Amino acid sequence: MFSLVVQMDVRPEHREEFLAGMTANAEAAVRDEPGCLRFDISSVATDPNRFFLYEIYTDAAAFEAHKASPHFAQWRRIAERVLVPGSQVNTAGSLLVTHTAEESA
């Protein structure tokens, strides 16, 4: 499986717009893209305007399909306004092992 961790800084005055736009993108990805298995949005405890995303796709092609989706295009328009320029760092990889609370029950 293809994994992606994204870190970004948001302009403080656009925090709520960021959260609304990113939430819409994540919800649509999981709902409408069969290859998107997970899309988490997290904040950094020590910086309320720094966020990271954790995304899981069936493979790299599913991630490419995500980037071609209308909801991703909408997110990119929002990102131009809300993100601190140059702050986004994408780290792609492969999911090797996962454990969830549901599996342990």
GIQUI-V46625 format. One record per residue. RES is the residue in three letters. D_CENTER is the distance of its C-alpha to the mean C-alpha in Angstrom with 2 decimals. Layout:
# GIQUI-V46625
res:RES d_center:D_CENTER
res:RES d_center:D_CENTER
This chain:
# GIQUI-V46625
res:MET d_center:15.76
res:PHE d_center:13.12
res:SER d_center:10.52
res:LEU d_center:7.96
res:VAL d_center:7.49
res:VAL d_center:6.49
res:GLN d_center:8.90
res:MET d_center:10.07
res:ASP d_center:13.05
res:VAL d_center:13.65
res:ARG d_center:17.19
res:PRO d_center:18.77
res:GLU d_center:20.36
res:HIS d_center:17.14
res:ARG d_center:15.22
res:GLU d_center:15.82
res:GLU d_center:14.98
res:PHE d_center:11.56
res:LEU d_center:11.00
res:ALA d_center:12.59
res:GLY d_center:10.81
res:MET d_center:7.18
res:THR d_center:8.78
res:ALA d_center:10.58
res:ASN d_center:7.94
res:ALA d_center:6.39
res:GLU d_center:10.13
res:ALA d_center:11.36
res:ALA d_center:9.34
res:VAL d_center:10.71
res:ARG d_center:13.94
res:ASP d_center:14.80
res:GLU d_center:13.64
res:PRO d_center:15.86
res:GLY d_center:14.10
res:CYS d_center:10.70
res:LEU d_center:11.75
res:ARG d_center:9.03
res:PHE d_center:5.62
res:ASP d_center:6.22
res:ILE d_center:6.07
res:SER d_center:9.09
res:SER d_center:11.68
res:VAL d_center:14.19
res:ALA d_center:17.60
res:THR d_center:19.64
res:ASP d_center:17.81
res:PRO d_center:16.64
res:ASN d_center:15.05
res:ARG d_center:12.93
res:PHE d_center:9.44
res:PHE d_center:7.28
res:LEU d_center:4.08
res:TYR d_center:5.77
res:GLU d_center:5.72
res:ILE d_center:9.34
res:TYR d_center:11.28
res:THR d_center:15.05
res:ASP d_center:15.55
res:ALA d_center:14.76
res:ALA d_center:16.30
res:ALA d_center:13.87
res:PHE d_center:11.00
res:GLU d_center:13.53
res:ALA d_center:14.16
res:HIS d_center:10.62
res:LYS d_center:11.15
res:ALA d_center:14.54
res:SER d_center:13.72
res:PRO d_center:15.05
res:HIS d_center:12.11
res:PHE d_center:10.09
res:ALA d_center:13.39
res:GLN d_center:13.59
res:TRP d_center:10.32
res:ARG d_center:11.78
res:ARG d_center:14.99
res:ILE d_center:13.65
res:ALA d_center:11.91
res:GLU d_center:15.43
res:ARG d_center:16.88
res:VAL d_center:14.68
res:LEU d_center:13.41
res:VAL d_center:16.10
res:PRO d_center:17.15
res:GLY d_center:16.66
res:SER d_center:14.44
res:GLN d_center:11.23
res:VAL d_center:11.51
res:ASN d_center:9.80
res:THR d_center:11.42
res:ALA d_center:11.85
res:GLY d_center:14.14
res:SER d_center:15.73
res:LEU d_center:15.49
res:LEU d_center:19.14
res:VAL d_center:19.73
res:THR d_center:18.15
res:HIS d_center:19.93
res:THR d_center:19.33
res:ALA d_center:21.70
res:GLU d_center:22.51
res:GLU d_center:23.86
res:SER d_center:26.03
res:ALA d_center:27.66
